[in-house]
C-alpha cells in the first residue's frame, strides 16, 4: 500500500519591505511522504521570498517535470521556476530553457559547497539564473514551527527574513551564491 501525502494548512502573512509586497496567502500543502519537515519549510520560505498572486506550489517531488514552485502567465508560459536543493546541471539547463527566470534555493551548506564549483562553469552563461544559499542551521530552526495548521508571519527587510508563529521565531539571512 502506497503512503499518502500529509496535508498542511498554512496562513502566511508576508510583509516584504524590500519588494514593497504586503499580502496574506492561504496555502494547502500536500507533503510527499519522502519530503521532510525541513524541505517543506524551505518551500514555504521560497514562496515568501518570491510571493506573488500567481506563484503556486506544484506537485514537487511527485512530478520531476515541474519545479517546486512556479509562476505561470495567462498564456501558460513559465515566468518563474523555483527549485530547492542542488539540482544537476541538466535540470538547471532545462529550467533555464523553459522559464524567463530561474531561482534555486540551496539549504544544505556542505553539499552546496561542493556542488556549485562542479557546475559553475557550465551554468555561467545563464543570465536569468539565481542561486541562493539558505544557511542550514537557520532553516533547520524552522522545523520547530511545523504544525498541521500553521499561521506564520514573515517579514523581509534588508535581505533578512524574520519568521514567527505562536511556536517561536527564526531569523534567516539568505546568501546570494550566483551570480556574484
C-alpha positions as CSV (number, residue, x, y, z in Angstrom):
1,X,0.0,0.0,0.0
2,X,1.4,3.4,-1.0
3,X,1.9,6.1,1.6
4,X,-0.3,9.1,1.2
5,X,0.7,12.7,1.3
6,X,0.3,14.7,4.5
7,X,-1.9,17.8,4.3
8,X,-0.8,21.0,5.9
9,X,-2.9,24.2,6.0
10,X,-0.8,27.4,6.1
11,X,-1.7,31.0,6.6
12,X,1.2,33.3,5.5
13,X,1.2,37.0,6.3
14,X,4.0,38.4,4.3
15,X,5.5,41.9,4.8
16,X,8.3,42.3,2.3
17,X,9.8,45.8,2.8
18,X,12.4,45.1,0.1
19,X,9.9,44.5,-2.7
20,X,7.0,46.5,-1.1
21,X,4.8,43.4,-1.1
22,X,2.2,43.1,1.7
23,X,-0.2,40.2,1.4
24,X,-1.8,37.3,3.1
25,X,-1.8,33.8,1.5
26,X,-3.7,30.7,2.5
27,X,-2.0,27.6,1.2
28,X,-2.7,23.9,1.3
29,X,0.5,21.8,1.1
30,X,0.4,18.2,0.2
31,X,3.7,17.0,1.6
32,X,5.1,14.0,-0.3
33,X,5.8,11.0,2.1
34,X,9.5,11.3,1.3
35,X,9.6,15.1,1.9
36,X,11.0,16.2,5.3
37,X,9.7,19.0,7.5
38,X,12.8,20.9,6.6
39,X,12.2,20.8,2.9
40,X,8.6,21.7,3.3
41,X,9.5,24.8,5.3
42,X,12.2,25.7,2.8
43,X,9.4,25.6,0.1
44,X,7.3,27.9,2.3
45,X,10.3,30.2,2.7
46,X,10.9,30.3,-1.0
47,X,7.3,31.1,-1.5
48,X,7.5,34.0,0.9
49,X,10.7,35.4,-0.8
50,X,9.0,35.4,-4.2
51,X,5.4,35.9,-3.2
52,X,3.1,36.9,-6.0
53,X,-0.6,36.4,-6.7
54,X,0.3,33.9,-9.5
55,X,3.0,32.0,-7.6
56,X,2.0,28.4,-7.0
57,X,3.2,25.3,-5.2
58,X,3.5,22.4,-7.6
59,X,3.4,18.7,-7.2
60,X,7.2,19.0,-6.5
61,X,8.7,15.6,-5.6
62,X,5.7,13.8,-7.2
63,X,6.4,15.2,-10.6
64,X,10.0,15.5,-11.9
65,X,9.0,17.7,-14.8
66,X,7.8,20.5,-12.6
67,X,9.7,22.8,-10.2
68,X,8.9,23.1,-6.5
69,X,7.1,26.5,-7.2
70,X,6.3,28.4,-10.3
71,X,4.7,31.5,-11.7
72,X,2.9,30.9,-15.0
73,X,1.5,33.6,-17.2
74,X,-2.1,33.5,-18.6
75,X,-0.7,32.2,-21.8
76,X,0.9,29.3,-19.8
77,X,4.5,30.5,-20.2
78,X,6.7,29.9,-17.2
79,X,7.7,33.3,-15.8
80,X,9.5,32.0,-12.7
81,X,10.8,28.5,-12.0
82,X,12.0,27.7,-8.4
83,X,13.9,24.6,-7.4
84,X,15.2,23.6,-4.0
85,X,18.5,21.8,-3.1
86,X,21.2,21.1,-5.6
87,X,19.7,20.2,-9.0
88,X,22.1,18.8,-11.6
89,X,23.4,20.8,-14.5
90,X,21.0,19.2,-16.9
91,X,17.9,20.2,-14.8
92,X,19.2,23.7,-14.5
93,X,19.8,23.9,-18.3
94,X,16.2,22.6,-18.9
95,X,14.7,25.1,-16.4
96,X,16.6,28.0,-18.0
97,X,15.3,26.9,-21.4
98,X,11.7,26.8,-20.2
99,X,11.4,29.8,-17.9
100,X,12.1,33.5,-18.1
101,X,13.7,33.5,-14.6
102,X,15.1,30.6,-12.6
103,X,15.9,30.6,-8.9
104,X,17.4,27.8,-6.8
105,X,17.4,27.8,-3.0
106,X,20.1,25.6,-1.6
107,X,19.8,24.8,2.1
108,X,22.5,22.1,2.7
109,X,25.7,24.1,3.3
110,X,28.2,21.2,2.9
111,X,26.6,19.8,-0.2
112,X,26.3,23.3,-1.7
113,X,30.0,24.0,-1.1
114,X,31.0,21.0,-3.3
115,X,28.0,21.2,-5.8
116,X,28.3,24.8,-7.0
117,X,32.0,24.6,-8.0
118,X,31.3,21.5,-10.1
119,X,28.7,23.1,-12.2
120,X,29.5,26.8,-12.1
121,X,31.4,26.9,-15.4
122,X,28.5,25.1,-17.1
123,X,25.8,27.5,-15.8
124,X,27.7,30.8,-16.0
125,X,26.1,31.6,-19.4
126,X,22.6,31.7,-17.9
127,X,21.8,35.4,-17.2
128,X,18.4,34.7,-15.7
129,X,19.6,32.2,-13.1
130,X,20.0,33.0,-9.4
131,X,21.2,30.6,-6.7
132,X,20.7,31.5,-3.0
133,X,22.0,29.6,0.0
134,X,19.7,29.4,3.0
135,X,22.1,28.7,5.9
136,X,21.3,25.2,7.2
137,X,21.4,26.0,10.9
138,X,18.9,28.8,10.4
139,X,16.4,26.9,8.2
140,X,16.6,23.9,10.5
141,X,15.1,26.0,13.2
142,X,12.0,26.5,11.0
143,X,11.1,22.8,11.7
144,X,10.2,23.9,15.3
145,X,7.3,25.9,13.8
146,X,5.7,22.9,11.9
147,X,2.1,22.1,12.6
148,X,-0.8,20.7,10.6
149,X,-2.4,24.2,10.8
150,X,0.3,26.9,10.7
151,X,-0.1,30.6,10.9
152,X,3.3,32.3,10.0
153,X,4.2,36.0,9.9
154,X,7.1,36.6,7.6
155,X,8.8,40.0,7.5
156,X,11.6,40.6,5.0
157,X,13.8,43.7,5.3
158,X,17.3,44.4,4.1
159,X,17.6,40.8,2.8
160,X,16.9,39.3,6.2
161,X,13.9,37.1,6.8
162,X,12.1,37.0,10.1
163,X,9.6,34.1,10.6
164,X,7.4,34.0,13.6
165,X,4.4,32.0,14.9
166,X,2.9,31.1,18.2
167,X,5.6,28.4,18.4
168,X,8.6,30.7,18.1
169,X,10.6,32.8,15.8
170,X,13.5,32.3,13.4
171,X,15.8,34.8,11.6
172,X,17.3,33.7,8.2
173,X,20.0,35.6,6.3
174,X,19.9,34.3,2.7
175,X,23.3,34.4,0.9
176,X,23.4,35.0,-2.9
177,X,25.8,32.5,-4.4
178,X,25.2,33.0,-8.1
179,X,25.6,35.4,-9.9
180,X,28.1,37.2,-7.7
